[in-house]
Amino acid sequence: MKTVLRSIAATAVLLAGVSLSHAASHGGNKMVGGAEMFPDKNIVENAVNSADHTTLVAAVKAAGLVDTLSGEGPFTVFAPTNDAFAALPEGTVDTLLKPENKGQLTKILTCHVVAADAMSDAIMKMVDDDGGVHPVKTVGGCMLNISYEGDKVMVTDETGAVANVTIADVDQSNGVIHVIDKVLLPKG
């Protein structure tokens, strides 16, 4: 019995060490929209807790993308804040959330998703390897151009608008979220 208890205790110590090591290597859990983001939760499970992403969550639900973004991934999501959506022309969000505009909404949202798990250091290396701008094709078929200045990553959409990453490297169980300050739009 003592051997079993020692084995359980040793396993518990080992698991605690692994958990602490994982947290230390990821710099602890990030805060987004006043909520702690947990690396063991998926993109949707974390996003629903962010007060800064209620519009994005409503849009993901309206587009029927909850199951997709809860899936295995990996995904890199450039997640616009409520303020980014509010900066669109008046009435745009309400129009996009209507059932008859689901296709257009889905296109816009999937232009924020890349089928990869790309942390900012890897993104910056790709930018360097490509001479200052790294083109990325999104799940929605959009082409984004990624660049950076200092430690700030910037994403240019097909219309030429530039979104700044305001919170990078929010680790998720199925990828990573980079919070951005502008909605990325497809061309035409």
Salt bridges, closest charged atoms under 4 A:
ASP129 OD2 - LYS125 NZ 2.94
ASP130 OD2 - HIS134 ND1 2.41
ASP169 OD1 - HIS178 ND1 3.96
ASP171 OD2 - HIS26 NE2 2.91
